[in-house]
């Protein structure tokens, strides 16, 4: 019996649940990159990047090709780039809502402080 779809989705999102892997996928959403090009952009040790790329390979989210001594990575499916765009849109909305809430809270602070002073 195969795993239920919700369980497979959870595993998929777990794979995406690391900042280095997200950054790599963002870079690959733009174009194919050699590992050496990604290192300064991601800002981790080569061994750590290699580990994270292996996770993405095992999940079939990226493909590789070798050119001489360089290994190039690309997205296996362009829908991954779309998923990252949707995530950005969702987060922008959430952060905008939080910023508005914070502004409302800050605007209410002087009133509540004045009320407390008047009650004393």
N, C-alpha and C positions, 0 to 999 in steps of 0.2 A: 504494500500500500504506500502511495506517495504522500509526502508531507502536504498538509493543507496550505493553500495559497497564502493565508495570513502568516504562517510560520516562515515560508520562503521570503515573504516581504520583510519580515523582521530580520532575517539573516542578511538580506540585501542592505537594509538600513544600518545594521551593525557594521557591515563592511565599509560603509560611508562614514562611520562614526569616529574618524580620526582626522585631526586638522591637516596633517601632512598629506593624507590621501585626498582630501577635498582640494587642497592647493594644487596637487598634481593634476587632478581632473580639471580644475579651472584652467591651468596652463594648456592642457591637451585639448580643451574646448576651443582654444584659439587656433592651434595648429599642432602638427607633430613636433616632438622635441627629443633631442638626444639627452641622455642622462646628464652629461656634462653641462648642458644648457639649463637643466632644471635645478642643479645643486645650488647656485647662488640665489635663485628665485625662491626656493623652498627654505633654505637656511638651516639645513641639518647636516650631520655627518654623512658621508657617502654610504656607510654601512646601514645607517638608519633609513635612508632613502631607498636603498636596495631592498630592505625588508618590506617597506610599505609598497613598493612596486610589485613585489612578489605576491602580496595579498591581493592587489588589484588584478594581477595576471590570473591567479587561481580563481578569482570571481568572474573571470572572462569580461572584465570591464575595459581592459586595454589589450592592445596587440603590440607585438615587437617586430622589428626587422633589424638586421645587422648590416652595416655598411663599413667595411674595413674593421677597425677596432671599436667603432662607435655603435651603440645600441640605441635605436630610435623607438619611441613609444607614441602610440596614437590611441584615440578612443576606439573601442570596438563597436560602439553604437552611438550615433549622433544624438540619440534621445537622452543620453547622460548629460550632454550640454544643456538640453532643454530643461531637464530636471533641476540642474543647478540654477538656471535662470528663474524657474518657478520658486525655488527655495529663497532666492534673493528677494523676489517680489513679496513673498509671505513675510520674510524677516523685516523688510522695509515697512510693511504695514504694521507689524507688531511694534517695532521701535517707534514709529510715528505715534501710535496709540499710547505707548508708554511715555513718550516725550510730552504729549498733550496732558496726560494724567499728572506727570510731574509738574508741569506748568500750573495746572489747576491746584495742586497741593500747595505749591509755593505761593500762589495768589491768595489762598485761603489762610495761610499762616499768620499774617498780621492781624486779620480779623479775629482769629481764635485767640491770639495772644492778647489783643485788646479786650476781648470779652473776659478772659481769665483775670486780667488786671482789674476790670470793673467789678468783678464779683468779690474781690478780696476786701 
